[in-house]
Structure formats: structure tokens, C-alpha cells
Amino acid sequence: MTQTPDERDVETRAELLPEEQAAGSESPQAQAEAILEESLERTEDPEGTRHDSTQTPG
């Protein structure tokens, strides 16, 4: 079961960098949450996610 990212982590990651602000984002909060959820999944199950993600080492 995948954990839900910590709300403070989501809020911090949702703060856009200047280049991200220039590109625009409809929902930085939702994007940050999705990225953190995927990261947690790869951390919790590296073997199971290795095939689906280039971010999982090995």
C-alpha cells in the first residue's frame, strides 16, 4: 500500500521556481502530490516499479 505524501512536503514542492512560474502550471499542488506519491511507490517497492520507471535504479 502506497503511503500518502506528507502535506508539508507537498506544500513545499508546490512552490514554483521562476522558470516553472514562467511555463505556468494549472495545479502545482496536485503535480507535487503526484510526483511525491510516485517517489514513495518507487521507494517502497523498487523491484515492482523497476520495469515501469527509469527513476528506479538497478
Secondary structure, DSSP 8 states (H G I E B T S, - for coil): ------HHHHHHHTS--HHHHHH--S-HHHHHHHHHHHHHHHHH-HHHHTTT-TTS--
